[in-house]
Amino acid sequence: MKSTIKIAAFVFGMSIIACLFSCDDNGNLTSCEPIIFDPPFDLPFIGDPYEIDEIGLVENCVMVNLSYSGGCAEHDFELRASQSPLTVYPPIINLVLSHDANGDMCEAYISDDIRLFDLNSIAEDINMEDVVLQFINYDESLSYQSGSN
């Protein structure tokens, strides 16, 4: 029960935070970064070190809460998806977040960096409503139902 309340509070809180920089005047999510589709990968390029603290769904976007070292330069993150899902039902899409620190050698520990990535392209690409999103470097997966978020 406590776990369910914590998860609900996290999703609600992250939705509010996400809307602070990505919502229109009516509270609707306006922008998420695109997901890049790669050919099937063996071990994907992750780039500079980072840690995924939590993931969740906000409307049709996957929200990633990150931590990493830096503080002196803008960091770039790309969410990459394998082009072909694992053939099970529901299909599993492998995702990896790549990080480019752009040479930032500062040692501040940045936490609660929220990134949003657009899931609409995944639903369109595999032409199915239900998919499981599995991050390569995160222990938990997400179930995504297009059109219901």
Phi, psi and omega in degrees: 000314179298323179296318179296319179294318179298316180296315179298317179296320179298310181298317179297313180297316180292327176297317179295314179298316180299320181290339179299331180237004183222017183242154175276185183297338180267003180085010178272137179296129185252331184212136172226150179289150180288156171263134181265127179267124178254159169298164180309136184244153175274280174245111187288157176287119179258330177084220182290154183296146174199171177226132173273118180276317179202155172231155179196178179247134174230109186052235181259035178232147170266132181255130181240124177260120190242159169223145180193165177273147178155220178119353182247355181211160175289133178258141179251135176234139174232136175261123183247140180238144174292143184293326183242126180288158173295137187276075173225171175241129353289153181298147179253125176257121175278131180236145173222139178261121177260144187233127173242111181281357179053041176075010181293112181258005179294158188247012175295148178258109181275126177229166182059035173276113184263128175237141179242136181231136187285122181268352182302322182294328178294313180299320179291319185295319183260354175057045177220151180277323183255127175220157173251129179259118182242112176283134182299321185246038177214139189286332185258151176250166177240141171265130182237129175242111182294142178085350181252355182262000000 
